[in-house]
Amino acid sequence: MSSAIIVTSGFDAIWPLAADQARRTWERSGPVEFHRLTPGDDRAAGAVLADPARVERLLVLGADLTPACAARLTALREVAVTSGYQFGGPGTEALAARGVRVHAHTSEGFWGESVAEFGLALTLCGLRRIPQLHRQMVTDQRPWDYSPDGRGRGQQFGDDPRFTCGTIAGKRVRIVGAGNIGSRYASFCTALGADVAAWDPFAAEPAFHRAGARREHHLERLVMDAEIFAPMLPLTEKTAGLVNAGLIAALPKGTLVILVTRAGICDMPALRRRVLADELALAADVFDVEPLPLNDPLLGRPNVVHTPHNAGRTRHANEQWVEMLLAKFVPRG
């Protein structure tokens, strides 16, 4: 069995560590011809391989595979070709017509764990004001002063009681979406003792059972008693603006809103208005404008935790990306 992997510097920039994980995985069952192309090397796959006619299993990450390449790959049985986000191309069409198995990703499960865990971290940071206190301690000793301030503050009390704060245990966590990310996040909150409910008309009943979440059938009812509100859907034509201004207006004052999938599923002007009016707290990894301008009023607020859209990209997620792709190839002894 002759296996080969080609990866470009452009692909490595998008999915670092993935190509090396692919190499380690395939080398468990035999030698792998591995090529990492340097910047500016735009050779097509057929021009990179030492002997294209011998290759039976091929992974092309970032490079082109043309019909001319396909013609030279006479022994090929299986292939996956991707630019990083898109799969296939003219060369794979020719191979498929010849009976070669052409693989592509059909899931985004590879980063679900990373995003859900990041969502949990943002929740804890939003509840306990961890980033705000960390930042303030660098230049100011006031965080150490626990003198009463008229808001019931006591010894070692750093929370802001104007907003949902303290432990996740006992909180009413309300989630839009019970898919790959939402169900994981729900299970984390359930395990920590929260009262969790989720709305997702497309999820199967077992998704709610596994997450320990009560299924809510009416989105309008989901927002009515939220203390922590987490819209966790992918952005599609159907989900864009799904969490509309009316739903955002119905969130109880003080609710902590968690954003880790796509901001576009919410009416962001409405959400911004309530956050800037100190009616809601926000812990977000995604925004309506990215990158946020340095003068954006959301930045640096005491009721906002912000990170730069990196919830899904961890070493684990990138390695999972390629592992899930390689799982489609026929196992080799």
N, C-alpha and C positions, 0 to 999 in steps of 0.2 A: 504494500500500500504506500503510494507516494503522496504525501501531504505538503501543502505549501501555504504560506501566509505572506501577504504583501501589505505593508502599512506605510502611509505617507506622513510627513510631518504635520500636514494640515489635519489629518484625522487624529493624530496624537494630541493635538491642541484641543480638540473637541472632547475626546474620550481617552484621557491619559490613563495608562495602566491596563487598558483593555487588551491591546495587542499582545502584551507580554503574558497576560493571563491566558489568552488563547494558545499561545505557544506552549506554556506549561501544561495546559490541559491536553493538547494533542500529543505532546512528547511522552505522555504516560503510555501511549500505545505504539510508539515508534518515532523514528527520526522525522523532523519537520524542516523543510527548506524555508528559511525565514529571511525576508528582505525588509529592511527599514529604509525608505527612500529619504534622502536629504532634501532640504528646501531647494526648490527649483528643478528637481528631478521629476519631470512630468511624463515619463515613459509609461506606456500602457502595459498591462499585466503580461501580455505575451512577449514583450521585449525584455522583461525583468527576469522571468523564470529561466533557469539554466537549461532545462529540456522540457518545454511545454507538453510534448507528446507523452511524457511519462506521468504527469500529474493526474491523480485520480480524485483528490479532495482539495478544494481551493477556497481560501478566504481572502477577499480583496477589500481592504479597508482604506478607502480614499482614492485609490488609483482607478483609472479607466479600464474597462474590459470591453474591447470593440468586437464587432463581428469578425474582423481579421484574427484577433486573439482567439476567439471561439473556434475558428477553423483549425488552429494549431493545437488546441486542447483535445486531441482525439481520444484520449483515454479517460477523460473526465467523467465522473459519476455524480458528484455533488459540488455545489458552489453557493457562496453568498457574496454579493457585491454591494457595498454601501458607501455613500459619501459621508456618512455620519448620522444622517437623519432620513435620507431617502435610499430605497433599495432598488436594485435591478438596473436596467439599461438595455441598449440595443444588443450588446453581446450576450446578455443573459436570455433575451428573447430567442436568439438563434440556438443557444444551448438547450433551452426548454423544448424547442421544436424538435430537437434531436433526442429528447428523452432524458436529458440530464436533470437531476433534481435541483431546483433553484429555491433557496431558502431566504426568508425575510422575517423580521420581527412582527409578531401579531399582538404584542402586549407591551404595557408600560410597567409591568410588575417589578422591573429591576430597580426602580428607585422609590417604590412605595414605602418600603421600610424606612429609608433615610428621611423621606419627607414627613412621614407620620411621627417619627421620633423628634424631628426638628420642630414640628407643630407642638409636641408635648413640651419641648424645651422653651419655646416661645410662650406657651401658656404659663409655665412656672415663672418665667422672667416677667411676664405681664402682671401676674398675681403678686409677686414679691418685689417688683421694681429693682431687680438685680442689676441690669445694665445701667440704670440711672444712678444708683448708689455707687457702683464701681467707678463710673466716670467722675462723679462729684468728689469722691475721696482723693483723687489725684491732685486736686487744686484747692480743696476746701475741707476743713475739719467739722463743718456743721453736721454731716451725717452721724458723727459720734455724740452729738448733743441730744439727749433724750428728755430734755426738760419739757414739761407740758406746754403745748402750743395752742390750746383752745379747741383742738379737734380730738381730744381723748387720747393723745399720744402718751405712751408710757415707756418703761424701760425696755430697751432693745426692740422697740416697735418701729419698723421702717415702712410699713404698708401705707397706702393711701385709701382711707375708708370711703372716699367719694366714689370709688370704683370697686368692682368685684376684687377681692384680695384674700390673702391667707392660703389655706390648703385647697387642693382639688377635692379632697374628701368632703362629701356633703353638698358639693356644688351641682347646680342644674346645668349640665352640659348639653347643648343642642347643636346637632350636626346636620348639615345639608350634604347628603351623599353617604352611601354605605358601600362604596367600592373599595378598590385596592388601598387607598390612603385613608378614607373616612372610616372604614371598618377597623383598621389597625389603631387609629387614633382613639376611636371609641373604646376599643378593648383596653388600651392603656388607662384611660380615664376611669373605666369601670373597675379595673384592678386597684386603682387608688381610692376607690370608694365614692365616686361621683354618681349622681343620678343622670343617666345618659339616655337621650332619645335622639332618633335620627329619622330624617325624611329622605326617601329615595324610591320613586315609583318604579324604577327599573331594576332594583336589586332583588335578588331572590331571598325568600324568608330565612334561609340558613345564614345569610350574611349578618343579619341582626342577632341571631342566636349566638353565633361565634363571638360577636363583639360585646355581648351582654347588654345590648341596647334595646330599649322599647321602640317599636316601630310606630312612628307618627304618620298618619295618612294625609294630614292637612298642613301644608307649609305655613299657612297663616297662624295656626295654633302652635306650631313649633317655636315661633319667636316670642310668644306672649309672656313666657315666664323664664326666659333664658338669663343665666348669669354669665355663662361663657358660650359664645356663639361662633361656630366654626363652619363656614361654607367650604366644602372640600370636594368640588367637582372639577373635571377638566373643562376647558373653555371650548365650546362648540357653538354652532349656530343656535342650537336649542337652549344652551345654558347661559349664553351671553345676556347679562342683565337680569337673570332669573331672580336674584335677590334684589327686588326693586325698591324704589324709594318708600313705598308704603310699608314694606316689611321692615326696612331699616328704621323707619319712624316708630314702628310698633315695639322695637326692642326696649326693654325696661332701662331706665336711666342707670348708668353705672356698669352696664354690660361690658365685658371684655370680648372683643372681636378678634378672632385668629384668622389670618390670611396666609396660606402657604401653597395654594395651587395656582390660581390665576385671579388677579384682581377684577378682571372683566366680567366675572360672574355676578359681581355686585354693581349697583348704581353707586359709583365711586363719588360723584359730587355730593350725593345725599349722605354717604358715610363720612366724607370729609367734613361736611357741615356739622354733624353731631360730634365728631371727635374734636374739632377745633372749638366747639362751644363747651367742651369739657362735660359732655353728656355721656360719652362712651369712651372706653379705653381701647387701644388698638395695639396688637402685636403682629407685625406683618413682615413677610419675606418678599412679597410681590406687591406691585403698585400700578396705578394707572399710567404713570409716567416713569420710565426707566432709562437711564439712571435718574434718580430724583435730583432736581437742581439743588445746589447748595443753599439756595434761599427758600426752598419749599417749606411752608409753615408746619408740616408734619415733623420735620427733623428737630430732634432735641427736646421735644415736649415731655413734660413729666408723665403724661398719660399715653405715651407712644413708645413701643419698642420696635426698632427697625433693623433689618439685615438686608444685604444686597443680592437677593434672589439666588441663593446658593443652597437651599434646603435639600435638593435632590442629588447633588453631586458630591458623593463620598467615594472613597476607594472601594468600599463594598458595592455601591451602586454601579460603578463603572465595570467592576469585575463581574457583577451579576448580569450586566448588559450583554457581555460576550458569552457568559456561561449559558444564558437562556437561548442565545442564537445557536451555539454549538450543540445544544441538546437536540436540535432538529436534525443534525447529521446522524447517519446510521452509526451505532456504536461499533468500535473496532476492538478486537481482542489484543 
